[in-house]
Amino acid sequence: MATGVIHCGICGFTINVKAVSDSDQNVKLEINSDCPNYQKIAKELTELNAYKEVFNKLHMGRVYEVFAKYSPHPSCPGVSGILKTVEVAAGLALSQNVSMNITKE
């Protein structure tokens, strides 16, 4: 099992992802968020083929397809956080913290 906690920034929303894989390919997802867009996304993204998500062209997988239907913010880090959690659950990446620090001068 892999878990991800994504703090999305100025909107103040958080996305919690739990990903479980028994086969290292099929991943079951549980997504919880206070973001109304991700509440809709969570209803559709319940299971994925990790290989199709991770080894597909950018924006071509199921995660991006569902994200595009419900999120008006293409720069939201939630989609990337979900994909990274799926990678770890499927054994396609090692667990490691990821961060973005955005400043304006």
C-alpha positions in Angstrom: 0.0 0.0 0.0 1.1 3.5 -0.7 -0.4 6.7 0.6 -0.1 10.3 -0.7 -1.1 13.6 0.9 -1.2 16.4 -1.5 -1.5 20.0 -0.2 -2.7 21.9 -3.3 -1.6 25.4 -2.5 -3.5 28.7 -2.2 -6.9 27.0 -2.6 -6.2 25.3 0.8 -7.5 21.9 -0.4 -5.8 18.6 0.5 -6.0 15.3 -1.4 -5.4 12.0 0.5 -4.7 9.0 -1.7 -4.5 5.4 -0.7 -3.3 3.0 -3.4 -3.2 -0.8 -3.0 -1.8 -3.2 -5.6 -1.9 -7.0 -5.3 -0.5 -7.7 -8.8 1.9 -4.8 -9.3 -0.2 -3.8 -12.2 -3.8 -3.2 -11.1 -4.1 -0.6 -8.4 -7.2 0.1 -6.3 -7.5 3.8 -5.3 -9.2 5.5 -2.4 -9.2 9.3 -2.8 -10.5 11.7 -0.2 -10.5 15.4 -0.5 -12.2 18.5 0.8 -12.1 19.8 -2.9 -15.4 19.4 -4.6 -13.7 18.6 -7.9 -11.7 15.8 -6.4 -14.8 14.4 -4.7 -16.1 13.8 -8.2 -12.8 12.5 -9.4 -12.7 10.0 -6.5 -16.0 8.5 -7.6 -14.6 7.6 -11.0 -11.0 6.7 -10.2 -11.3 3.6 -8.0 -9.1 1.2 -10.0 -6.4 1.6 -12.5 -3.9 -0.3 -14.6 -0.6 1.2 -13.4 1.3 0.3 -16.5 -1.2 2.1 -18.8 -1.0 5.2 -16.6 2.7 5.3 -16.0 4.0 4.3 -19.4 1.4 6.2 -21.5 2.0 9.6 -23.2 1.5 12.7 -21.1 -2.2 13.5 -20.6 -3.3 10.2 -22.3 -4.1 8.0 -19.3 -7.3 7.5 -17.3 -6.2 9.8 -14.5 -5.8 12.7 -16.9 -9.0 11.9 -18.6 -11.1 12.0 -15.4 -9.1 15.0 -14.1 -10.0 17.0 -17.3 -13.7 16.3 -16.8 -13.9 17.8 -13.4 -11.0 20.1 -12.6 -10.9 23.7 -14.0 -7.2 24.1 -12.9 -4.7 22.4 -15.2 -1.8 23.3 -12.8 -3.3 21.5 -9.8 -0.6 19.2 -8.3 -3.2 16.7 -7.3 -3.1 14.8 -10.6 0.7 14.4 -10.3 0.4 13.3 -6.7 -2.2 10.6 -7.6 0.1 9.2 -10.4 3.2 9.2 -8.1 1.2 7.3 -5.4 0.0 4.8 -8.1 3.6 4.3 -9.2 4.8 3.5 -5.7 1.9 1.1 -5.0 2.7 -0.8 -8.2 6.4 -1.1 -7.4 7.3 1.2 -10.3 8.9 3.9 -8.2 10.4 4.2 -4.7 8.6 6.1 -2.0 10.1 9.6 -1.7 8.8 13.0 -0.7 8.1 15.5 -3.5 7.7 19.2 -3.0 7.2 22.4 -4.9 8.1 25.8 -3.5 6.7 28.7 -5.5 7.7 32.2 -4.8 7.3 35.6 -6.4 9.9 38.3 -6.2 
